[in-house]
Amino acid sequence: MSAKAIVAKILRDELTSIGIRSLTDDEVEKIANVIFERITDLELELAARDLASSSGKADS
């Protein structure tokens, strides 16, 4: 099982636990994909900040 499938299952289970049952499996998978895209974007942004911070210290 892929990480995206695991996140989709967790999301589906969590939504069901709070009473949301109207989303289809495709909708839950799309939401999981968006979550992964946002995590990737955040990781890239943090890496860029770390790189900028490291290069700034080297210039000092």
ChimeraX commands (.cxc) that place a marker at each C-alpha (Angstrom):
marker #1 position 0.00,0.00,0.00 radius 0.5
marker #1 position 1.40,3.39,-1.00 radius 0.5
marker #1 position 1.80,6.27,1.42 radius 0.5
marker #1 position -0.93,8.20,-0.42 radius 0.5
marker #1 position -3.31,5.24,-0.05 radius 0.5
marker #1 position -2.52,5.06,3.66 radius 0.5
marker #1 position -3.20,8.80,4.10 radius 0.5
marker #1 position -6.44,8.45,2.12 radius 0.5
marker #1 position -7.55,5.59,4.39 radius 0.5
marker #1 position -6.67,7.54,7.55 radius 0.5
marker #1 position -8.52,10.57,6.20 radius 0.5
marker #1 position -11.56,8.47,5.32 radius 0.5
marker #1 position -11.54,6.87,8.78 radius 0.5
marker #1 position -11.20,10.25,10.52 radius 0.5
marker #1 position -14.00,11.80,8.49 radius 0.5
marker #1 position -16.23,8.84,9.23 radius 0.5
marker #1 position -15.43,9.09,12.95 radius 0.5
marker #1 position -16.77,12.65,13.04 radius 0.5
marker #1 position -19.85,11.80,11.02 radius 0.5
marker #1 position -18.84,12.84,7.52 radius 0.5
marker #1 position -19.85,10.10,5.14 radius 0.5
marker #1 position -20.70,12.01,1.97 radius 0.5
marker #1 position -17.27,12.04,0.31 radius 0.5
marker #1 position -16.54,9.45,-2.35 radius 0.5
marker #1 position -13.34,7.41,-2.39 radius 0.5
marker #1 position -12.14,9.51,-5.34 radius 0.5
marker #1 position -12.74,12.73,-3.40 radius 0.5
marker #1 position -10.83,11.42,-0.40 radius 0.5
marker #1 position -7.93,10.36,-2.65 radius 0.5
marker #1 position -7.89,13.80,-4.29 radius 0.5
marker #1 position -7.71,15.43,-0.85 radius 0.5
marker #1 position -4.86,13.08,0.11 radius 0.5
marker #1 position -3.01,14.08,-3.08 radius 0.5
marker #1 position -3.43,17.76,-2.25 radius 0.5
marker #1 position -2.08,17.09,1.26 radius 0.5
marker #1 position 1.02,15.42,-0.24 radius 0.5
marker #1 position 1.51,18.28,-2.71 radius 0.5
marker #1 position 1.32,20.84,0.11 radius 0.5
marker #1 position 3.77,18.82,2.24 radius 0.5
marker #1 position 6.18,18.66,-0.70 radius 0.5
marker #1 position 5.88,22.42,-1.23 radius 0.5
marker #1 position 6.54,23.03,2.47 radius 0.5
marker #1 position 9.56,20.72,2.45 radius 0.5
marker #1 position 10.99,22.58,-0.55 radius 0.5
marker #1 position 10.36,25.95,1.08 radius 0.5
marker #1 position 12.02,24.83,4.31 radius 0.5
marker #1 position 15.00,23.42,2.42 radius 0.5
marker #1 position 15.37,26.71,0.53 radius 0.5
marker #1 position 15.23,28.68,3.79 radius 0.5
marker #1 position 17.81,26.38,5.35 radius 0.5
marker #1 position 20.06,26.76,2.32 radius 0.5
marker #1 position 19.67,30.54,2.35 radius 0.5
marker #1 position 20.37,30.61,6.08 radius 0.5
marker #1 position 23.45,28.41,5.70 radius 0.5
marker #1 position 24.87,30.46,2.83 radius 0.5
marker #1 position 24.24,33.66,4.79 radius 0.5
marker #1 position 26.27,32.33,7.70 radius 0.5
marker #1 position 29.12,31.33,5.40 radius 0.5
marker #1 position 29.33,34.89,4.07 radius 0.5
marker #1 position 29.78,36.33,7.56 radius 0.5
marker link #1:1,2 radius 0.2
marker link #1:2,3 radius 0.2
marker link #1:3,4 radius 0.2
marker link #1:4,5 radius 0.2
marker link #1:5,6 radius 0.2
marker link #1:6,7 radius 0.2
marker link #1:7,8 radius 0.2
marker link #1:8,9 radius 0.2
marker link #1:9,10 radius 0.2
marker link #1:10,11 radius 0.2
marker link #1:11,12 radius 0.2
marker link #1:12,13 radius 0.2
marker link #1:13,14 radius 0.2
marker link #1:14,15 radius 0.2
marker link #1:15,16 radius 0.2
marker link #1:16,17 radius 0.2
marker link #1:17,18 radius 0.2
marker link #1:18,19 radius 0.2
marker link #1:19,20 radius 0.2
marker link #1:20,21 radius 0.2
marker link #1:21,22 radius 0.2
marker link #1:22,23 radius 0.2
marker link #1:23,24 radius 0.2
marker link #1:24,25 radius 0.2
marker link #1:25,26 radius 0.2
marker link #1:26,27 radius 0.2
marker link #1:27,28 radius 0.2
marker link #1:28,29 radius 0.2
marker link #1:29,30 radius 0.2
marker link #1:30,31 radius 0.2
marker link #1:31,32 radius 0.2
marker link #1:32,33 radius 0.2
marker link #1:33,34 radius 0.2
marker link #1:34,35 radius 0.2
marker link #1:35,36 radius 0.2
marker link #1:36,37 radius 0.2
marker link #1:37,38 radius 0.2
marker link #1:38,39 radius 0.2
marker link #1:39,40 radius 0.2
marker link #1:40,41 radius 0.2
marker link #1:41,42 radius 0.2
marker link #1:42,43 radius 0.2
marker link #1:43,44 radius 0.2
marker link #1:44,45 radius 0.2
marker link #1:45,46 radius 0.2
marker link #1:46,47 radius 0.2
marker link #1:47,48 radius 0.2
marker link #1:48,49 radius 0.2
marker link #1:49,50 radius 0.2
marker link #1:50,51 radius 0.2
marker link #1:51,52 radius 0.2
marker link #1:52,53 radius 0.2
marker link #1:53,54 radius 0.2
marker link #1:54,55 radius 0.2
marker link #1:55,56 radius 0.2
marker link #1:56,57 radius 0.2
marker link #1:57,58 radius 0.2
marker link #1:58,59 radius 0.2
marker link #1:59,60 radius 0.2
view
